Amino acid sequence: ERHVFRFPRPRVPADVAPAIYEAHIGSSSGEEGRVGTFIEFTETLLPRIKNLGYNTLLLLDVVEHADFASFGLYVTNHFAVCSRLGTVEEFKALIDKAHALGLRVLISLCHAHSSKNVMDGLGCIDGGDNNYFVSGPSGVVEEAKVFDFSKTEVVRFLLSNITYWITEFQLDGFRLEGVPWMLYDQRSVLRQPDLYDYSAYLSRDLCASGVLYLSLANSLLSSLLPADQRLSIAQECTGYPTLCRPISQGGLGFDYRLDSSLNQSLRRLIRQSGHRQGRWMTAQVLWALASKPNTEKVLVSVEDADTTRFCRRRLKIALFAWESLHTHAVGGVAPHVTELAAGLSRQGHEVHVFVRAMESCGGCSEHYGVMYHECTFDLDRDFVVEIQNMCESFIACMLSVEEAMGTEFEICHAHDWLAGRALIRAKQMGRTAILTMHSTEFGRCGNNNYGGVSKRIRDIEAEACHLADRVICVSGVLAEEVRAQYGVHPAKMTVIYNGINCNKFDGEVDPGAVKHTYGVGALDPMFLFVVEPCLVFRRAGRMVVQKGPDLLLEAVPFIHKFRGDAKFVFVGDGHMMESLKGRAAQLGVTHSVRFVGKMGGGALHALFKSCDAVVVPSRNEPFGIVVLEAWSASKPVVATNSGGPRDFVNPNITGVLVDPTPGSIAWGCCEILKNFEHARWMGSRGRVTAAFSFSWDSIAQQTREIYYEQRNKHDTPPNWSYSSEGDDTLAFALIGPAMYEHMSVEDCDPHVLSGLALWRMYRLLGSGLADGRMNFMGNELAHPDGLDLPRPANHFSMAKAFRRWNLADSPSLKFTQCELFDCCLNHWEGVFGWQSAAHLYVVKCDEEAQVVVLERGQCLFAFNFHPHNSYEGFHVGCMYNEPMRLFLDSDEKRFGGFGRLTPRTQHPATEAKDSRPHSVRVYLPSSTCAVYVRESVYCEKQPVIDATPVLSMDLEAYVDYRKADRSCKN
């Protein structure tokens, strides 16, 4: 039977701030093992939400999605109600009941992207990947396909989707998720808010079509609903200017911006408090919650869904390496570590690189968002002992950084055997340990197992490989070598190739002029041999046996039989140089061979651009970065199949694969000489392959997935705020496991008491500074558990996929006290409306006394964060010239406090202080916040206060009131 709406949308005056209750219906049931439904939510939770003082309901998982664990973010049908929650008519009944209670109803809309599912989504709906979406790799982020807003039909599709939900279901508005994905083309890059310099927001990667769509969406909403019956919110963490300005003023038309990153500073301070003897950096707390554009309204949520749920977060990563480009570069590890760290930083992760110091004093520096720590250590005649000293220094420096951060690194990632001892030590300390093998001692010794120092190095490699949680190898051939040498289980090994910045090879050169420099005719075919990557270091490497320069030299006579004017340029130096020159003379090919020695920079760049092909004749090649350099210069390669190139060189498409023998190498070079047009085409294909498959952003993403797998988060949804803190509730972050044993009202556990005192203070501080407030369901009662929906990685467990509503049903538990505080806070704000007031002034922020005082509207907020000191007669300035009445304080006994303040007391106004025309003297107990209002305003609102009985209820009366109201509703 079709539901007929009986109740109109509630009208909310402009001077009433939104109090939003964020709810996930699927996890709203109060029992483990059962998914919540529309009917259950309507009958049990809607009255509860109304009684708690909220005026707006935001539903997160209404639109159809296949993966329950995605939290509704990967939508498969934008025009369908989620079938696992109930029917369309049941959802309409929920909205109608909410309107009857005076609640506005919003839903979360994912218009930045859609699920990439093919069978039940829009993915490949016409057989291609670009019908509705951005084509290519840039159109895929996580498990989603990104909409292409430049296409008219996509805009029509999404706008009609808004019309459908607003008109068919009588909704009052929406919250758009992932707005940064719509604003910018580079969607995986973290952007920090900047309130002073707007030029960064208007860069070339700004998506003009996405900006236009956002303004169209809000224009459509305003045409469908009047101003007092609509609400639009943007989930946006970059601080994009004019987001909430009216469209007529050049803005995008949103009513509020939800910046969930505001609570991240709070979580970081909670972590660091143990290292600061309980002292809170009040200025940082205040700035984190108050920093916002004056012209825009911002929703503040001390703990929202993104913070509470188990999801992908920004990681804190420690990289251990012998070298880096910003400190000391020796070999191929330096560019890998440097570029990987920068790529991870661009994704928003906090990356610290620990490298050896080049000077005795060490130091710390920042490059491209990455912190580099140069660690000092004792030198030793025994190189292996010296490296062990270096690794111990890495660990000591890491521990000092962790102490400053107030938390441990979530990932410890070592590169090669030189950092192996650091990885072993980190693993012994219980850290998640990742090892990247760039080569083996066996390979570096020409495929030989020697004794002495070489044997000790192999022992370090073996121990590090076996203790590491995951081993990354830079090629499949190297992975096979590691397995053969050290017996590492294949399941813990992953191949992630090196990367390259192709744009370093852009630019034009005159090939004829370059060839003339080396005595090569302009029309002579030229093959290039280069030892190791050189453009990065501005120099060539050393010729060694495993690189196979002698194999290429032996192949030259065979190649001359096919093309006598072919020339060969060898770049590099080393002990083989003289023997190679002698062998060239014996073979009679000195006229066609050029040994140019060390080279780098622009000269080497020009050689890459001028040759016809690059030859990689290695006997043992762990990866083959020269192949990527050749492709970046749009040149084909002739590479042996005894190394990394075997994995990624596509024969006859991007190059030629040969055996490590002179005859086979000669055959490969002749294949190039047969068809220069095809060789140039292979070079162009190589450039595309290098740019897309081997970009450092791609390598960083693959490495990040390994990190998430080890953190058991690879199948969790992303969080739109790029937050690094969360996976639990604020109460649990403040108290810890003591919540499970010491939450009885009679229990005086000091950790619980102090934690809940701060919990109440931060909720009140957020309310005092915000233009609107939001709370995720269950957190109002200081819920002990985060939310982890069933997924393969947690064995589809429902243990943390529901809310324990019964915790707040007993007056013997502190959870009920917390819910009563949140209820009173919401109702008091409804009475005095401080969040809708334009006036906000921070009177005092005293780091020493740990006191914060601010004016908001007609109210004065006073916070004492000090855990021990109380202040009798604390003198603070204010603008109010009449007595101030205390109406709410977090230390009331009914809230779980000690009752050190007398309710409803008046404090007369006195002389000027703190640059304010008047002042008052108040009592500030430790770990307490209090709110005062002008006496005349209190008297004016007295009838409203008397009509709200919950404001004066004790704990037992509140529980009885809830029970009576529930039975009445039923």
N, C-alpha and C positions, 0 to 999 in steps of 0.2 A: 504494500500500500504506500502510495506516495505521501511524503510528509508535506503538510501545508504550514508555512511559517505563520505563527500567531503573534509574535512579538517584534516590534520594530527595532532597528539598530539603535543602541543608546547614543544619545548626544552628549558629548563631553566638552565643556567650556574650554576655551583657550588657556585659562589660568589654572587648569588642573593638569598636573604632570602625570605622565603614564607610569603606573606601577605594574610592571609586566611579570607575569608568571610563565616561565619557559617550561614547556612540558613535552615529554616524549611518551606518547600514549602506549607504545608497545612495551615499555618498561615501567609503566605506572601501576601495575598490579602489585598487591602487597604480599604475594606469595611466590616462592621460588618455583620455577618450572612452568610458569604460565604467562602467556603474552597478554598484555592489557588490551581491552576492547573499548570501542566508543560507548557502549552501553554502561559498562562498569565505570568509566571515567565520568560519564554524565551523572550517574547516581551517587557516587561516593566522593569524587574530587571537586566537582564544580562548587558545591556548597562550602567545602573546606576552603577553596581558593577565595571565594567571596568573603568569608568570615575573617580571613587573614588580612584583609584590607587591600587586596589587589584589584585593579580596575581593568586590566587587559590580560588576555590569554594568548600566548604564542605557541602554536602547535608545530612540531618539528618534522614529524614523520607521516604526514597525511598523504602526500602525493605518492603514487605507486612506485615501488622500488623492489627489485628482486632480492637484494642482499640485505637481510635484517641488520647485520653488523655495520652496514654503511651509515647508519643513523639517518637514513632518508636522503643522503647526499647524491647517490648515484641513481637518478630517476630513470625508469624505463618507459613510463607512460605519463606524460605531463598532463593528460586530461582524465586521469582516473584516480579514484580514492584507493588508498592502500587496502587491498582485499583481506590481508591478515588481521586487520583491526575491526572489520565489520562491513556493513553495507552503506551505500550512499545515503539511504534514508536515515540510518542510525547516525550518520555524521551530521545530517541536517538537523536531527533532533537535538544533538549535542549543541550545535550553534544556537538553536532556538532557545534552549534552556539557559545558555550563557547570557543571551540577550535579556531574557526574563530576569536574570539576577543582576543586570546592569553591567555585564562584562563585555568589553569589545573582544573580538576573536580575530587573530591574525594567523596566517600560515607562513611557513618557510618555503620560498620559491627558489629553485636552483636554475636560474636562467643564464648562468655563465657557461654551463656545460650540461651534458647528459651522459648516461651510462654508455659505455662503448660496446655493450652486449649486442650481438648480431641477431640472435633468435627472438629476443623480446624487447628490443630497443630500437632507436633510430640508426644505430650503427650499420653501415653498408646496406641501407634500406633499398638502394637502387643498384647495388653491386659495387659501388665505389665508396671511398671514405670521405668524400668532400661534398656530399649533397647539402647537408645542413652545417657541416663542420669545417673548420680550418684544415686544410690538407697537409700531409706530411707530418714529421715528428713533432713540430711545434703545436699541432692540433691535439696532441695526446698529453694529458697531465694526470699522473696517478692512474686511476681506473676510469677516467672520464675522457670524453671527446668535447672539445671546446667549440662553442657555436661561432659561426662566421657572421658577424653582425653587418658586414658589408653587403650581404645578400638580402634583397627585398623580401623574399619569401620567408627567410628566417625571422626577420623582424615582425612580419605579419603573424607568423606562427606563435611567437612569444607574446605579442600583444593580445592576440585572441585568447591565449591561455589566461592572461590576467583578467580579461573580460569574463571568461567562463567561470572562474572561481569567485569573482566578486558578485556576479549577477545570479548564477545558479545556486550558490550556497550562502548568499547574503553575508559574506565575510566583510570585515571592516578595514582590511588592508593587508599588507604583507611585509615580510623582511626578505630582502634579496641577499642570497648567500654568495660569497666569493666575488664581491664587487671588484677587488683588485685584478682578478682575471679578466674582467670586462674592460677595465681602464687601460691595461697595458698589454703589449704584445709579448714581452718577455715575462711569462707567467710564473716561472720558477725562481725568479730573483726576488729576494727580500728587500723591501724599501723601508727605510726608517722615516718616521714622520719628521717633518721640518716645518716649524711654524714661522720661520723667518725668511727663508729663501724658497720662493715658489717656482723658480726656474727648473728645479729638478723634476717637478711634476709635468712640465710641458716639454719633455725631451722627445726625441724622434720615435721612441717606442710607445708613445701615447696612442692608444687605439681610438681614433676619431669616431669610427662607426659605433664602438661600444659606448662612448660618451653620449653620442646622439641617441642611442637606444635607451639609456637610463633616463634621459630627459623626456623621451616619448612615453616611457612607462609611467612616470609620475604625472605627465600631462593627461594620459588616459585615465588614471585613477581620479584625478581632480575633476574630470568630466563626468565620471560615473557617480561620485559621492560628494556631498558638501563638506566643507572644511571641518565641521564639528563631528563628522561621522566617518572620517578616514584617518589612517595613520600609515605612513611608509617609513621603513627603517632600512638602513644600509649596513651590512656587515663589512666594514671597511677599516683597515688597520694602518693605512699609509698616510692618513691625514690629508687626503686630496682636497684642495681648496674649493670653496663654493659648492661642496657636495650638498649641503643643506640650505643653500640660499634659494629663494624663489626663482623659478624659470624666467620670470619677467626681469630679474636682475642679473641674468646670465648664469644662474646656478643650475643644478641638476634637479632640484625640487624635492629632495627627501626632507622628511620632518625631523628625523634623528639619525645620528651616526652611532652605531655600536662599535666601540673600540675595545675589544676584549683584551688587548695588550696592556690596558691600564692596570689590570690586576697582576701582571707579571712582576712588576717591581715589588709589589706587596709580597708575593711568594718568595722572591729572591731575598728580601729582608728577613723573612721568617727563617730561611735557611741560614742566613748569616748571623742571626741573633745569638746563637750558641757560641759564636766566636767573638762576641762583643760584650760578654757578661750581662746579657739581657738589655743592653742599651739599644734603642731604636733610632735610626737616622730619620728623625721626624721631617726634615726638609725634603728628603727623597720621597717619603710617603706622600707628603702634601703635593709635591710637584707631579708625581705620577698620576694623581687623581685630579689635579686642577689644570694640567696643561692641555688646553683646548682652544680653538679659535673663538674669539669673543662673539663672532657673528653667527655661530652655528651651535645647535643643541646636540649634546652628547649624552648618550645613555651610559651610565656607569654600572657595572656588575662586578661586585667583589668576587663572586664565583658563579660562572655561567656554565652552559653545557660543554663548551670547548675546554674549560678547565677541569670539569668534573669527570668527563668520559675518558676512557682509555683510547688514545689515538696517537697518530704520528706527531711527534714534536721535534722542535729544534734540539739537536744533540750537542753535547759538550764533548769534543773530540781532542785527544792528545796524539800527535804524530811524532814518532821518534825517528830521527834520520841522522846519518853522518854528515850530510851536506844539504844545501839548498842554494838557489840562485841569489837569495838576498844576503847570504852569509859567506859561504865558501862552496864553490862548484868544482867538482873533480870529475864526475862521471855522469852516467845517465840517470842516476837516482835523483840528482838535484832538480832537473826540470819536472820530473814526475811528482815529487813531493810538493814542489812549489805550486805547480798548476793544479794538482789535486786539491791542495789546501784552499787555493783561491776559488775553485769551483764549488767546494763544499760551503765556503763562506757565502758565495753568491746565493746559495739555496737557503741561507738563513742560519746555518749551524755555527756554533761558537767553536772556532778551531785555534789550537795552540800547537806550534811546532817547536820541539826541543832538539836543538842541534849543538854541535861542538862550538866552543868559543874560539874566535881567531885571535883574541887578545886575552891577557891575563885577567882582566876585570870582568869579562862577560858583558851582559846587558840584555835589554829587552826592547824590541821595536815592533811597529805595526806596518804591515804592507798589505794593501787591498783587503782590509778587514781581518787579516790573520795576525795573531801575535806570535812573534819569533823570540824564543828564549835561548840565548847563547850561554851554554853551560860550561863552566871551567872545571878542569880535572887535572890530576897529576899525570905527567908524562912518564914513560917507562921504556927501557931498552927492549923489553919484550912487547911486541906490538899487540898481542892478544891480551896481555895484562892491561896495557894502556886503554884498549877498547873497553875492557871490563870497568875500568875506572870511569870512562866516559859514560857508560850506561848507568852506573851508580849515581853519577851527577845528574843524569836525566831524571831519575826517579826522585832524588832529593828536591830538585827544582819543581817537579810536578806536584809533589806533596805541599810545597810552600804556596804554589798557585792555588791548589785546592783549598787550602786553609783560608786564603784571601777570598775565594769565591764562596766559601761556605758549603761546598758540595763536592762530590767526586766526579771525575771524568767518567762519562758513560761508555766511552770507547777508547781503548789504547791501541794504536795502530803503529807497528814497527815496520821498517823497510830494510830488508836484506840482513845478512848475518851481523853486520856492524852494530845494529840496534837490537840484536837478538837477546842479549842479556837483559836489556831494559824490559823487553816483552816478558821474559821469563819471570823477572821480579814482579812486574805488574800482575801477571796471572797468579802468582803466589799470594798476592794481596787481595785476590778475589775479583779483579777487574775483567771486563770483557776484552779479550786480547785477539787482535787481528794481525797477521803477518803477511806482507807482500814479498814474494821472492822475485828478484829481478834477474838472478842467475844463480848457479850453484858453484861451489868450489871445484867440483868435478869438471864442469864445463870450462871454468876459468883456467884450469890446468891442462887444457887440450884433451879433455875426455880421459884423464888419468887420475887415479887415486894415489897421491903421494903421502908420505909420512910427515913427521915433524909438525911444524906450524900448520901446514895444510890439513893434517889429521885433526888438530885441535879446532880449526875453523869448521870442519865438517861436523864435529861433535856438537858445536854450538848450533849449527844449522839444524841438525837432527833434533836436538832438545827443543829448540824454538818451534819447529814444525809440529812436533807431537804435543806440546803444551798449548799451542795457539788454538783458540776456538774455531777459527777459520784460516785457511791458507789461500792467498790469492797469488796466482802466477800470471805473468804478463804474456804468456802464449801457451797453446796446447802442448807444444813440444817440450817446453820447460816443465809443464805439469807432469808429463810422462817421466821426465828425468827425475823430478823430485820424488815421485812415487817409487821409481826404480831404485833410487839411491837410499831413501830413508823410510820406505814402507808406509807412507802417509795414506790414510784411508781416503778413497776417492770422494766419499760423501762430504768431507770437510774441505775439499779443494774446489776452487772456482777460477776460471780464466777471465781476467779483465785486462784488456790490452792497454798499451800506452796511448797517449793522446798527442795532439799537435794543434798549434794555432796556424791555420792555413794562411791567414791574412799576412803573416810575416813574409810570405813569398810573392805577394802581389807586387805589381809594378812591371814596367817594360824595360827590356834591354835589347841591344843590337847584337844578335848572335854572331854575325860575321865579324864584328869588331872584337868580341870576346874571344872567338876562335883565333883571330889573328894575333892576339896577345900571347898565345901559347904555340904559335907556329903551325896552326891548323888552317887549312883552306876553308873558305866560306862555305863551299859545297861539299866538303868532306864529312862523312858520317862520324859522329863523335860519341863514344861511350864513356861514362863517368864512373869511377870507383871511389867511394868515400868511406873512411873508417869512422863509424859511430856518428851520432848527430853532432853537428858542428856549428850550425847557425846560432844556436842558443848560447854556446860558450865562446863564440867568436874565434874558434880554432878547430883544427882537425885532430883526430885521435891518433893512436899509434898502431901501426901495422903489426899484427900478430898472426900466428899460424891459423887460429880458428876463424879468422876473418877471410881467409882464402885468397889473398892477392896473388899468390903463386899459381893458383888454379886458373885465374883469369889470364895471367901472363902466358901460361902454357897453351891456352886456347887461341891466342892471337894468330899463330900461323894457320890454323884451320880456318879462321874467319877470313884471313887474307885470300884464301883460295876462292872465296865467294865474292869478296869486295876488297880489292887491294888497297884502296885509299882510306879505309877505315882507320880512325885514330882512337887512342885510349889514354885517358888522363887519370893518373893515380894521385889522390889527395891523402896526405898523411905522412908520418915519419915513423921512426922506430928502428929497432935493430935489424929488421928485414930489408931495409932500404938498399943497402949496398949489395946484398946477395941478389936482390931482384934486378938491380941494374946490370950486374954481371950476367945473370941468366938471360936478360933481354939481348945482350950482346951475343951470347952463344946462339940464341935463336935467330939472330939477324933481324930483329924487329925494333931496333932503337929508333929508326926513322918514324915509327908510328906510335911510340909510347912516350908519354910525358910524365915524369915524376916531379910534381910541383911542391912537395913537402907540406908543411903546416899551412893552413889557410882557413879563413873564416870571414864572417861579416859579409860585406857587399860583394867581395870578390868570389866567395863561394856561392853566394846567391846567384851571381851572374853565370857561373858554371852550370848550376842546376837548370837555369832557364835556357841555356844555350845548347845543351847536349841533346842527343836524340833518344837516349835511354840511360838508365842508371843500372849498374850491375851489382848484385849482392851475392858474391860467390862463397858464402860462409860455409865452413865445415860444422860449426856449432854456433847458432844465433839464437839467444834466448828470446828476443823479440824481433828486432829489425827496424829500428826507428828510421833508418835511412830510406826505407820503402815509403814511409809516410811523408818524408821530406820530398822525395821524388814526385809523389802524387800531388803534394801541395804546389809543386812547380809545374804541374800538368804534364809529367813525363811518365812513360811506362817503365816497368822494371823487369829485369831478368834476374830471378832470385832462386836460390837452391831450396830444395824441399827438406833440408836438414835443420830447419829452425822455425822460428815464429812465422815467417812469411807463408809457410805452407798452409797455415790456418786461414789467412784472409786475402791472399792474392788469388783472384779469380782468373784461371787460365784463359787467355785469349780475350779477356774482357778488361782487366786492369794490368795485365802483364803476362810474363811467361815463366812457368815453373820448370826447373831443370834439376838434374842430379849434381852432386858436388864432384864432378869430374870434368876435365878440360873438354872432352868431346861433347858432352851434353851442354856445357856452358856455351861452346861455340855454336851449337845448333840453335840455342835460344837467341843469341845475338843475330844470327842469320835470319831468324823469323822476323826480327825487327827490320832488318835490311830489305826483306822481300817486299814490304808494303809500308811505306812511310805514312801514308794517309791513315791506314788502320792503326799504326803505332801512335799517331797523334790522337786518334779517337780513344784508344786505351788510356792515354794520359789524361784526357778530359774526364773519363769515367773514374779514374783514380782520384782526381781532384774532388769529385762529388762524394766518393766514398770516404775520403779523409775528412771532408768538411762536416759530414753528417754522422758517420759511424765512429769517428775517432776524435770528435771535438772533446775538449776537456770537460765541458758541461755534461756530455753524455757519459764520460768515464766517471765523473763525480756522482751522477745518478745511479750508475751500476754499483759503485762502491757503497753509496748510501743504502741501497737495498740489502746489501750484505749486513750492514750495521743493524737495520731494522729486523732482519731475520734473527739475528743473535739477541735482540732485545724483545723478541716475540711480538713484534708490532708490524710485521710485513703485510698482514691482512687486515689491518685496522684502517679506518678512514682518515683523511687529513684533517687538520684544524685550520679554519680560515684565518685565524689570528696569528699564525706562525709562532704560537707560544711555545716556550721551552719548559714551562712549569705546569704541573697538573697531574692528571691520572688519579687524583684523590680529591676529597673535599677540603675546604679551608679548615674545618674543625680538626680533621685528622692530621693535616699538615702542622697545626699548632700543638696538638696533644699527643698524637702517635697511638701506638697500640693500647695505651692505658684506657682508651675509650671503650674497649671491649670488656673491661673489668671494674672500672671505677666511676661509673656514671649514675650511681645511686645518689639521691638527694642527700642522704646522711653521710656519704663518703666524702672525706676532706682531702683527697689526694691533691698535693700542691700542683702537680703538672696539669691536672684537669682544671683546677680552679683558675690558675693563671692563664691557661689556654683559652678557656671559655670567656674570661674577662677580655682578652684581646679580640676574640671572635666578635663579641658584642661591640667593642669599640670600633673595629674596622667596618662593620656594617653601618654603624651610625656615621662614621666619617664619610663613607661613600655616599650615604644618603644626603649628608649636608653639602657636599660639593657638586652633586649631580644635577642635571636638568631633567632627569628621569632615572628610574631604577629598574633593575631586572634581576630576577632570582631563578635559578634552575630548581625544578621540583625536588622536594625533599631536603634541600639545603637549609631551608628556614628552621628546621629542627636539629641542625648540626648533625646531619646524617654521617655515620662513620665510614661508609663505603663509597668509592667511586663507582662508575658505571662501565662495565665491560660486557658487551653484548656477545652472544654465542657466535663462535667462529672456529674454523679448523684449528688454529693455533692454541686455543684454550679448550680444545676437545668439545666444543659446542656446550660449554658449561653455562648454566643459568644462575650460578651462585651469586653473581653480582649484576644481574640483569633485572633487578626489581628494586623498589623502594620500601623500606621497613616503616610503613606508616604507624604501626602499632607501638613504636617506641615513644610516640608523643601522646599516647592514650592513657598513661599512668602518671599520677601526681608524684609517684615515688622516684621518678627518673628525671635527670637533668635535661633530657631531650625536650620534655614538656616545657621546662623553664625557657629554653632557647626559642621554642615556637611562640611562646607567649611574648617574649621580647620582640620578636620580629613582627608579630601581630600589632603590638602597641606602637612600634615604630611606624608602621604603615598608617595606622589610624591617626597618630599624632600629626604626621605629615599631611594627611587629608584634612585635618582641622586647620592647620596654620599655613599650609601650602608654601613652604620655604623653597621647594625645588623649582617652582614656577616664577620665583622672584628674580629680578635682574640683578639685585644688589648682592655682591659677594666680595668680602674684604677680609684678608688675612691680617688679623691684629697682631698676633704674636706667634713666632715659631722659634722656640728656645731649645737649642740642641742640648745645652747643659742641664736644664731643668726637665727636659723631655715633655714640654708643654706646647700645645697648639691651641690657639684661640682664633675663632673666625666669626664674622657676622654674615648671616644669610637671611635676606628679607628682614623680618621683624624679630628674628631669633639670634641668640648668641650661643655658640657652641664652644665648650671648653673640654679639652682632652689632656689627661695626664698619663703619659705612656711609661712613666718611671715605675719599675716593679716594686720599689720599696718606699720611696719618699712621698709623703703627703704634704700638702701645702695649706696651712691654715691662714685665712684672710688673704688669699692670693689677689694682688691688685692688678687689674687688667682694664685697659681702656675700651671704650665703646662709643657709639654715636647716639645711644639712647639716653634721653634726659629724664627718665622716670624710673621708678623701681622695676627690677627685673624679677620675674617669678620662675622658680624652678618647676618644670613640669615633667621632665623625663631624665632619668639617670640610669646608667648601666649597672650600678651597684645596689639596686633594689633587691631585697631578699627574695621576692617572687621571681626574679630573673636569675637567681643563683648567686647574687652578690652578698655583701656583708651588711648592707643597710646603714652605711656610714653617713649618708645624707638624709636630711629631713625633707620629705616630699612637700611640694607646694609652698616652700618658704620664699619670702621676698627679700631682695637685696637692694637697698637704696642706691641711687646714683650719686656719685661724688665728683671731685674735680677732674680736670682733663689729665689724660695720660696716654702714652704710646701713640702720640700724634692724633689722638681722638678727642673730641670735645668733652667727653664725660668718661666716667669709669665706674666700676663696681668691685667689691671685694667678695670673693667666693672661697669656699672650701673645696680643694681638689684632692680627694683621696688617691692613693696610688692605683694605677691600672683602672682608671674610671673616666668616663665621659659624662657630661651633663649638658642639658639644653635649657636655656632660659628664654623667656619671651616678655615683651613689655606688658606691664600690668594692665594697661587699658585694653590691649588686644586680647589678653586672656579673659577679661571680663566680657568683652564683646562676643567672644566665642563660647562663653559659659553654657548657653543652651545646647550648642552642638556637642560639647563635652559631656553634659549630663545625659544626652541622648545616645551616647556611645558607652555602654556599661563596661565593655572589655578594658577600657582605660584604667579602671580602678579595681578590677578583679584580682583576687589572689589566685594561687595555683589551683586549689581544689575547686573554687568557683568556676574557673576557666574550663577545667575538665568537664564539670557538670554542664556548663553552658554548651560545650561542643557536643556532648552526648544528647542533650535535649534538642538541640538544633538539628542533629542528624536524624533523630527519630521523628521529628516534625516534618522534615523534608521527605522522609520515606513514607 
